[in-house]
């Protein structure tokens, strides 16, 4: 699984696993609302594009907007992006199981291991339990459990850029390595800090 991101437009994920097909996911922070206008994403969706739901803008949308966004990707897959709190739980994780939302399959969830600019590195067994708890939500709804990927988004916090990054490389942090081992992988923000 490889992820690409655009800081100027939106977060775009591309699944380039060893299967013959590729999946592209778009949405993220700045493009979810524009996708509510179907003609803005007609060509993308007709070409096989899938939706990506970032938890923060999802929380700003009303029920009808959420239902409309999911309906655009009916019969397709979506991905979700959540945060992680220092209390040891996923935060801003989109609730796609509200009454009558009828969500498409969720292929994966990306979880940012930053909490308001602070590293909120979970203890390995707490992280593993959070993944299992999140996956159970999907199996309880008769859906396959999504993969969960960790990301360390230092670049989202300007005041952290360039500060102690050398001390916080994945290769130097056994706690980061443990999180990645319990996850299904990492995304591009993490790749910059290996």
DOROBA-997505 format. One line per 8 residues: number of its first residue (from 1); for each residue z, y, x of N, C-alpha, C, CB. Coordinates in steps of 0.02 Angstrom, whole numbers, plus 32768, in hexadecimal, padded with zeros to 4 digits. Glycine has a CB too. Example, Ala and Ser with C-alpha at 12.3 -4.5 7.8 and 13.67 -1.06 7.14 Angstrom:
<nodes>
1> 8186 7EE4 8294 8186 7F1F 8267 8186 7F5B 8294 81C4 7F20 8235 ~ 8162 7F90 8282 8165 7FCB 82AC 818A 8002 8285 811E 7FE2 82C0
</nodes>
This chain:
<nodes>
1> 8000 7FC5 802A 8000 8000 8000 8000 803E 802D 803D 8000 7FD0 ~ 7FD1 8069 8023 7FCC 80A7 804A 7FCE 80E1 8019 7F8C 80A9 8076 ~ 7FF0 8117 802C 7FF5 8150 8000 7FD9 818D 8021 803E 815B 7FEB ~ 7FB7 81B6 7FFC 7F9E 81F6 8014 7FBD 822C 7FE9 7F50 81F9 8012 ~ 7FCA 8266 8006 7FE5 829B 7FDD 7FC5 82DD 7FEF 8030 82A0 7FE6 ~ 7FBF 8308 7FBF 7FA6 834C 7FC9 7FDD 837B 7FB6 7F65 8359 7F9F ~ 7FF4 83A3 7FE5 802A 83D1 7FD8 8013 840C 7FAD 8048 83EB 8019 ~ 7FD2 841A 7FAD 7FB9 8454 7F89 7FAB 8444 7F3F 7F7B 846E 7FA9
9> 7F96 8408 7F31 7F82 83F9 7EED 7FB3 83CB 7ECB 7F3D 83DA 7EED ~ 7FB1 838C 7ED9 7FDE 835D 7EB9 7FE7 8321 7EE5 7FC4 8349 7E73 ~ 8014 82F7 7ED2 8020 82B9 7EF7 7FED 8286 7EDE 8069 82A0 7EEE ~ 7FCA 8268 7F0C 7F98 8236 7EFB 7FA9 81F7 7F23 7F4E 824F 7F0A ~ 7FAB 81BF 7F02 7FBA 8180 7F22 7F7E 8153 7F1D 7FF9 815F 7F03 ~ 7F6E 8130 7F52 7F37 8101 7F51 7F51 80BD 7F67 7EFC 8119 7F7E ~ 7F46 808A 7F3D 7F5A 8046 7F4D 7F1F 8025 7F70 7F6F 801E 7F0C ~ 7F27 8018 7FB0 7EF1 7FF7 7FD6 7F0B 7FB5 7FF2 7ED8 8026 800E
17> 7F2B 7F8E 7FC7 7F43 7F4D 7FDD 7F06 7F20 7FE9 7F73 7F2E 7FA7 ~ 7F13 7EE2 7FFA 7EDD 7EB6 800F 7EB2 7E9C 7FD6 7EFA 7E7D 8035 ~ 7EBF 7EB1 7F99 7E95 7E9C 7F62 7E55 7EC5 7F63 7EBA 7EA6 7F1E ~ 7E23 7EB0 7F3C 7DE2 7ED0 7F3E 7DE1 7F14 7F1B 7DAF 7EA3 7F1F ~ 7E0D 7F1E 7EEC 7E0C 7F5D 7EC7 7E3D 7F8E 7EE5 7E1C 7F51 7E7D ~ 7E31 7FCE 7ED8 7E5E 8002 7EEE 7E76 8028 7EB0 7E3C 8033 7F21 ~ 7EB4 803E 7EB2 7ECE 8066 7E7C 7EE1 80AB 7E97 7F0B 8044 7E5B ~ 7ECF 80DD 7E72 7EE0 8122 7E84 7F0E 813D 7E4D 7EA0 814E 7E8D
25> 7F43 8160 7E61 7F73 817C 7E32 7F77 81C8 7E3F 7FBA 815B 7E3A ~ 7F6F 81EF 7E0B 7F72 8238 7E13 7F9D 8255 7DDB 7F2B 8258 7E13 ~ 7FBC 828D 7DEB 7FE7 82B0 7DBB 8016 82DA 7DE4 800E 827F 7D8D ~ 8051 82C1 7DEF 8081 82E3 7E1A 809E 8322 7DFC 8060 82F3 7E5B ~ 80B4 834F 7E27 80D9 838A 7E11 80AB 83BC 7DEE 80FB 83AB 7E4B ~ 8074 83CD 7E0D 804D 8405 7DF4 8014 83F3 7DC4 8030 842A 7E2C ~ 8002 83B3 7DBF 7FC7 83A2 7D97 7FD6 837E 7D56 7F9B 8378 7DBF ~ 8014 836D 7D49 8021 8348 7D0B 800F 8370 7CCD 806B 8334 7D08
33> 8021 83B0 7CCD 8014 83D9 7C92 7FC9 83E4 7C88 8037 841C 7C99 ~ 7FA4 83ED 7CBF 7F5C 83F8 7CB8 7F39 83B9 7C9F 7F3E 840E 7CFA ~ 7F56 837F 7CAD 7F38 8340 7C95 7F40 8338 7C49 7F57 8305 7CBA ~ 7F6C 835E 7C2B 7F74 835A 7BE2 7F35 8372 7BBE 7FB1 8383 7BCC ~ 7F0B 8398 7BE0 7ECA 83AC 7BC5 7E9A 8375 7BD9 7EB3 83F4 7BE0 ~ 7E88 8349 7BAA 7E62 830C 7BBC 7E24 8319 7BE6 7E4E 82E8 7B7E ~ 7DFF 834E 7BD8 7DC1 8359 7BFD 7DCF 8369 7C47 7D9A 8391 7BDE ~ 7E0C 837D 7C57 7E1D 8389 7C9D 7E1D 8349 7CC7 7E60 83AB 7CA2
41> 7E29 8311 7CA6 7E2D 82D3 7CCC 7DFF 829C 7CB1 7E74 82BA 7CCB ~ 7DD0 82AE 7C85 7DA3 827C 7C68 7D7F 8253 7C9D 7D70 829E 7C3B ~ 7D5F 8276 7CCC 7D37 8254 7CFE 7D64 8229 7D2B 7D11 8286 7D29 ~ 7D9E 8244 7D3D 7DCE 821E 7D67 7DE3 81DE 7D43 7E0C 8249 7D76 ~ 7DF5 81E3 7D04 7E0C 81A8 7CDF 7DD3 8177 7CD2 7E2B 81BD 7C9C ~ 7D97 8191 7CC3 7D5E 8165 7CB8 7D4A 813F 7CF7 7D22 818D 7C9E ~ 7D5C 815B 7D31 7D4D 813B 7D70 7D85 810A 7D85 7D44 8170 7DA7 ~ 7DB6 8101 7D5A 7DEB 80D1 7D67 7E2C 80EF 7D7F 7DD4 80A0 7D99
49> 7E31 8131 7D7F 7E6D 8153 7D96 7EAA 8145 7D6B 7E61 819D 7D9A ~ 7EE4 8141 7D8A 7F23 8133 7D69 7F50 8170 7D6E 7F45 80F5 7D88 ~ 7F86 8171 7D46 7FB3 81AB 7D44 7FF0 81A3 7D70 7FC9 81B6 7CFD ~ 8007 81DB 7D8B 8045 81DD 7DB1 8074 820F 7D90 8038 81F0 7DFD ~ 80B0 81F9 7D7F 80E1 8223 7D5D 8119 8235 7D8C 80FC 8200 7D1D ~ 8120 8275 7D9B 8157 828E 7DC3 8191 829E 7D93 8142 82CE 7DED ~ 81CC 8289 7DA4 8205 828F 7D77 8217 82D6 7D63 823F 8270 7D95 ~ 820E 8307 7D8F 8224 834B 7D7E 81F7 836A 7D49 8224 8377 7DBC
57> 81B4 836E 7D52 818C 838B 7D1C 818D 8361 7CDC 8144 8393 7D33 ~ 8197 8320 7CE4 819E 82F5 7CA9 81D9 830C 7C7F 81A7 82AA 7CBD ~ 820F 8320 7CA0 824B 8336 7C7B 823F 8378 7C57 8286 833E 7CAB ~ 820D 839E 7C6B 81FD 83DE 7C4A 81D0 83D5 7C0E 81DC 840E 7C7B ~ 81AF 839B 7C0A 817E 838F 7BD3 81A3 837A 7B94 814A 835A 7BE7 ~ 8188 838F 7B5B 81A5 8379 7B1C 818A 8333 7B0B 8197 83AC 7AE2 ~ 81A5 8315 7AD6 8194 82D1 7AC4 8149 82CA 7AB8 81BB 82BC 7A86 ~ 812B 82F9 7A94 80E3 82F4 7A84 80B8 82F8 7AC3 80CF 832C 7A54
65> 80CC 8322 7AF4 80A7 8326 7B32 80AC 82E5 7B5A 80C0 8361 7B5D ~ 80E8 82C8 7B5B 80F0 8288 7B7D 80C5 8252 7B5E 813A 8273 7B7D ~ 80C6 8250 7B1C 809F 821E 7AF8 8054 8228 7B06 80AC 8222 7AAC ~ 803F 8267 7B07 7FF8 8276 7B15 7FE5 8261 7B5C 7FEA 82C0 7B0C ~ 8010 8270 7B8D 8001 825E 7BD2 7FF9 8212 7BD8 8039 8276 7C02 ~ 8028 81EC 7BBB 8025 81A3 7BBF 7FE8 8188 7B9A 8064 8184 7BA3 ~ 7FD6 81A8 7B62 7F9C 8190 7B3D 7F5B 8198 7B64 7F97 81B5 7AFA ~ 7F58 81CB 7B90 7F1D 81D4 7BBA 7F12 8198 7BE8 7F23 8214 7BE3
73> 7F48 8176 7BF9 7F44 813F 7C28 7F50 80FC 7C06 7F76 8148 7C60 ~ 7F45 80FA 7BC5 7F4B 80BB 7B9F 7F1A 8088 7BBD 7F3C 80C7 7B54 ~ 7F34 804C 7BC9 7F0B 8018 7BE6 7F05 801D 7C32 7EC7 8019 7BC8 ~ 7F26 804E 7C4F 7F25 8057 7C97 7F6C 804F 7CB2 7F08 809D 7CAA ~ 7F76 805F 7CF1 7FB8 805C 7D0F 7FD0 80A2 7D1F 7FB7 8031 7D4E ~ 8011 80A8 7D27 802E 80E7 7D3E 805F 80D8 7D77 8052 810C 7D04 ~ 8071 810D 7D9A 80A6 8109 7DCC 80D8 8140 7DBC 808B 810F 7E15 ~ 8115 8138 7DD3 814A 8168 7DC6 8168 8181 7E07 8181 8149 7D99
81> 8185 81BC 7E05 81A8 81D7 7E3E 81EC 81F0 7E29 8180 820F 7E60 ~ 8220 81D8 7E4C 8265 81E8 7E3B 8288 8204 7E78 828A 81AA 7E21 ~ 82C4 821C 7E6D 82F0 8230 7EA3 8329 81FE 7EAA 830B 8277 7E97 ~ 8354 820B 7EDB 838E 81E0 7EE8 83CA 820E 7EEF 8384 81B4 7F28 ~ 83FF 81FE 7ECD 843B 8229 7ED2 846D 820D 7F04 845C 8231 7E8D ~ 8497 8238 7F1C 84CB 8221 7F4A 84FE 81F4 7F26 84EF 825D 7F6A ~ 84FB 81F3 7EE4 8526 81C6 7EBE 850A 817F 7EBA 8531 81E1 7E77 ~ 84D0 8174 7ED7 84B4 8130 7EDB 848C 811B 7E9F 84EB 8100 7EE5
89> 8462 8148 7E86 8437 8136 7E4D 83F6 815D 7E4E 845C 8142 7E0B ~ 83C4 8142 7E2B 8385 8166 7E24 8392 81A2 7DF7 834D 8137 7E08 ~ 8374 81DB 7E08 8379 8217 7DDD 8332 8230 7DCF 83A5 824E 7DFE ~ 832C 8256 7D9A 82EB 8270 7D85 82B7 8238 7D7E 82D1 82A4 7DB6 ~ 82CE 81FD 7D6C 829F 81C6 7D63 8283 81CA 7D1C 82C1 8181 7D70 ~ 8242 81D1 7D15 8225 81D9 7CD3 8237 81A0 7CA4 81D9 81DF 7CD8 ~ 824F 81B1 7C68 825E 8180 7C35 821F 8175 7C0C 829B 8196 7C09 ~ 81F9 8143 7C1F 81BB 8136 7BFB 81C5 8106 7BC1 8186 811A 7C2B
97> 8204 80F6 7BB2 8212 80C8 7B7C 8230 80EA 7B3F 8241 8093 7B94 ~ 8228 812C 7B3A 823F 814D 7AFE 821A 8130 7AC2 8235 819A 7B03 ~ 8237 8136 7A89 821B 8119 7A4C 81D2 812E 7A42 8244 812E 7A0F ~ 81A8 80FC 7A37 8161 8105 7A27 8136 811F 7A61 815A 8133 79EE ~ 8150 8120 7A9E 8126 8138 7AD6 80F4 8102 7AEC 8151 814D 7B10 ~ 8105 80C2 7AE4 80D7 808C 7AF5 80B9 8095 7B3A 809F 8087 7AC1 ~ 80E1 808F 7B6F 80C8 809E 7BB2 8098 806A 7BCC 8102 80A4 7BE2 ~ 8068 8081 7BF6 803E 8050 7C1A 8068 802E 7C4F 8000 8073 7C39
105> 804A 7FFF 7C71 806D 7FDC 7CA7 807F 800C 7CDF 8041 7FA3 7CC3 ~ 80BC 8008 7CF7 80D3 8030 7D30 80CD 8004 7D6E 811D 804B 7D25 ~ 809F 8016 7D9A 8093 7FEE 7DD6 80CA 7FF8 7E0B 8050 7FFF 7DF4 ~ 80DF 8037 7E14 8112 8043 7E48 8137 8083 7E3A 80F2 8045 7E8D ~ 8171 8088 7E59 819C 80C3 7E55 81A8 80DA 7E9D 81DF 80B4 7E2F ~ 819E 811A 7EA9 81AD 8138 7EEA 81EF 815C 7EE2 8173 8168 7F04 ~ 821F 8150 7F10 8261 816F 7F0B 826E 8198 7F4A 8299 8139 7F02 ~ 8278 81D9 7F41 8286 8207 7F78 82CF 8202 7F8B 8273 8250 7F65
113> 82DC 81F1 7FCA 8321 81E8 7FE2 833D 822B 7FFB 8323 81B3 801A ~ 8331 825F 7FD5 834E 82A1 7FE4 836E 82B8 7FA3 8317 82D5 7FFE ~ 83A7 82D8 7FA8 83C9 82F2 7F6C 83D6 833C 7F78 840C 82CB 7F5D ~ 83AB 8366 7F5C 83B3 83AE 7F66 83AE 83C3 7FAE 83F4 83C4 7F49 ~ 8386 83A0 7FD5 837E 83B1 801C 83B0 838D 8049 8386 83FB 8025 ~ 83DD 8368 802B 840C 8341 8053 83F7 82F8 8054 8454 8348 8036 ~ 83FA 82DB 808F 83EC 8293 8092 8421 826F 8069 83EB 827A 80DC ~ 840A 8246 803C 8438 8220 8012 842C 81D6 801E 8430 8232 7FC6
121> 8433 81C2 805C 8420 817E 8070 844F 814C 804E 8423 8176 80BC ~ 8432 8121 8024 845D 80F0 8001 8473 80B7 802E 8438 80D5 7FC5 ~ 84AC 809D 801F 84C2 805F 803F 8492 8029 8029 850D 804D 802D ~ 8481 7FFD 8056 844D 7FCC 8049 8457 7FA5 8008 8448 7F9B 8082 ~ 8494 7F8C 7FFC 849E 7F64 7FBF 849C 7F8F 7F80 84E1 7F3F 7FC3 ~ 84B0 7FD0 7F86 84AC 7FFD 7F4C 8462 800B 7F3C 84D2 8040 7F5B ~ 843A 8016 7F70 83F2 8022 7F67 83D1 7FE5 7F47 83D1 8032 7FAC ~ 83E2 7FA9 7F61 83C4 7F6C 7F45 83D7 7F65 7EFC 83DB 7F2E 7F6D
129> 8416 7F72 7EEB 842C 7F6C 7EA5 8409 7F9F 7E79 8478 7F74 7EA0 ~ 83FF 7FDB 7E93 83DB 800F 7E6B 8394 7FFA 7E5D 83DC 8053 7E91 ~ 8374 7FDB 7E8E 832F 7FC3 7E83 832F 7F8D 7E4D 8312 7FA6 7EC6 ~ 835D 7F5D 7E52 8360 7F27 7E21 836F 7F42 7DDB 8395 7EF4 7E35 ~ 839C 7F73 7DD7 83AD 7F91 7D96 8370 7FB3 7D78 83E8 7FC4 7D9E ~ 834C 7FD9 7DA2 8310 7FFC 7D8A 82DB 7FCA 7D73 82F4 802A 7DC0 ~ 82D1 7F96 7D9B 829E 7F64 7D89 82B0 7F3F 7D48 8296 7F32 7DC2 ~ 82F1 7F35 7D3D 8308 7F12 7D00 82F6 7F3A 7CC1 8353 7F07 7D03
137> 82F5 7F7C 7CC6 82E1 7FA5 7C8D 829B 7F90 7C75 82E1 7FF1 7C9F ~ 826F 7F82 7CA4 822B 7F6F 7C93 8227 7F28 7C78 81FE 7F76 7CD0 ~ 824A 7EFA 7C99 8247 7EB5 7C80 8268 7EAF 7C3C 826A 7E86 7CB2 ~ 829B 7ED9 7C2E 82BA 7ED9 7BEC 8289 7EF1 7BB6 82F9 7F05 7BEC ~ 8257 7F17 7BCA 8223 7F2F 7B9B 81E5 7F03 7B9D 8210 7F77 7BAB ~ 81EB 7EC8 7BBD 81B3 7E99 7BBE 817B 7EAD 7BEE 8197 7E92 7B7A ~ 818A 7ED9 7C1E 8158 7EEF 7C4F 816A 7ED3 7C94 8154 7F3C 7C50 ~ 8138 7ECB 7CBE 8148 7EB4 7D02 816F 7EEA 7D28 8107 7EA3 7D29
145> 819D 7ED5 7D53 81C5 7F06 7D79 8199 7F2A 7DAC 8200 7EE3 7D9C ~ 819F 7F6C 7DB0 8178 7F91 7DE1 8194 7F89 7E28 8175 7FDB 7DCF ~ 8169 7F92 7E59 8180 7F96 7E9E 81A5 7FD8 7EA6 8144 7F90 7ED0 ~ 81D2 7FDB 7ED6 81F6 8019 7EE5 81ED 802A 7F2E 8243 8012 7ED3 ~ 81D5 8067 7F3B 81C8 807E 7F7F 81F8 80B7 7F90 817E 8095 7F87 ~ 8210 80B8 7FCD 823A 80EE 7FE4 820F 8124 8005 8270 80D5 8015 ~ 8225 8162 7FFF 8206 8199 8023 823C 81C8 803B 81D2 81BF 7FF6 ~ 8232 81E5 8075 8262 8213 8093 823F 8257 8098 827B 81FA 80DA
153> 8243 827F 8065 8219 82BB 805F 8239 82F9 807F 820A 82C9 8017 ~ 8242 82F7 80C0 825B 8331 80E4 8230 836E 80D6 825F 8323 812F ~ 81EE 8363 80D2 81BF 839A 80CD 81C7 83C1 808C 8179 8381 80D4 ~ 81EA 83A6 805B 81F5 83CB 801C 8229 8402 8024 820C 839B 7FE6 ~ 824D 8401 805B 8285 8430 8064 8278 8459 80A2 82C9 840A 8068 ~ 825F 8496 8098 8249 84C1 80D0 8280 84CA 8104 8232 8505 80B6 ~ 82BE 84D0 80EE 82F4 84DD 811D 8305 84A1 8147 8331 84F4 80F7 ~ 82E8 8466 8137 82F3 842B 8161 82B9 841F 8190 82FE 83EE 8135
161> 8281 8440 8186 8247 8432 81AF 8255 8441 81F8 820A 845B 8197 ~ 8248 8411 8222 8250 841A 8269 8299 8415 8281 8235 845B 827D ~ 82C7 840C 8254 830E 8409 8268 8324 83C1 826C 833A 8431 8236 ~ 8334 83AB 82A7 834E 8368 82B2 8321 832F 829A 8390 8361 8291 ~ 82E0 833D 8292 82B4 8308 827C 82B2 82D0 82B0 826D 8323 8270 ~ 82B5 82E2 82F0 82B4 82AF 8324 82EF 827F 8320 82B4 82D0 8367 ~ 8327 8297 8306 8362 826C 82FE 835F 8242 82BF 83A1 8296 82FE ~ 8330 8253 8293 832D 8232 8252 82EC 820A 8248 8334 8264 821B
169> 82CE 81F5 827F 8294 81CA 827B 82AA 8186 8260 8271 81C3 82BF ~ 827E 8166 823A 828D 8124 8220 829D 80F4 8259 8253 8108 81F6 ~ 8279 80FB 8290 8284 80CE 82C9 82C9 80D6 82E9 824E 80D9 82FE ~ 82EA 810F 82DB 832C 811C 82F8 8365 8114 82C5 832F 8161 8315 ~ 8353 8104 8287 8386 8101 8252 8388 80BC 8233 8378 8136 821C ~ 83B9 8092 8247 83BF 8050 8228 83C9 8053 81DC 83FA 802A 8248 ~ 83EA 8089 81C4 83F3 808E 817B 83B1 809A 8157 8425 80C7 816B ~ 8383 80C2 8175 8341 80CA 8158 831B 8088 8159 8319 8101 817E
177> 8320 8065 8191 82FD 8025 8197 8315 7FF3 8163 8307 8009 81DD ~ 8356 7FF3 8155 8372 7FC5 8123 8357 7FD6 80DE 83BF 7FC8 8123 ~ 8352 8017 80CE 8337 802B 808D 82EF 8013 8086 833B 8078 8085 ~ 82C8 801C 80BA 8282 8008 80B7 827C 7FBC 80B0 825C 801F 80F6 ~ 82A8 7F96 80D2 82A6 7F4E 80CC 82B5 7F37 8085 82D8 7F2F 80FC ~ 82E1 7F5A 8062 82F1 7F47 801D 82BC 7F60 7FEC 8336 7F63 800A ~ 8294 7F90 8001 8260 7FAC 7FD6 8220 7F83 7FDE 8253 7FF6 7FE6 ~ 81ED 7F98 7FBA 81AC 7F78 7FC0 8180 7F9B 7FF3 8188 7F77 7F7C
185> 819A 7FD1 8012 8173 7FF6 8043 818B 803E 8047 8129 7FF4 8033 ~ 8161 8068 8064 8170 80AF 806C 8131 80D6 805A 8187 80C0 80B4 ~ 8137 8119 8052 80FB 8140 8045 80ED 8170 807E 8103 8167 8004 ~ 80BA 8199 8076 809F 81C1 80AD 80D1 81F1 80CB 8063 81E6 8096 ~ 80FE 820E 80A2 812F 823D 80BE 8158 8219 80F4 815C 8259 8087 ~ 8169 81DB 80E7 8190 81B4 8118 8167 81A5 8156 81A8 8173 80F8 ~ 8126 8199 814F 80FD 8188 8188 80FE 81BE 81BD 80B5 817B 8171 ~ 8107 81FD 81A9 810A 8233 81D9 8149 8230 8203 8106 8277 81B5
193> 817A 820A 81ED 81BB 8209 820F 81CE 81C5 822A 81F0 8220 81E0 ~ 819C 819C 8239 81AA 815A 8255 81C1 8160 829D 816E 812D 8250
</nodes>
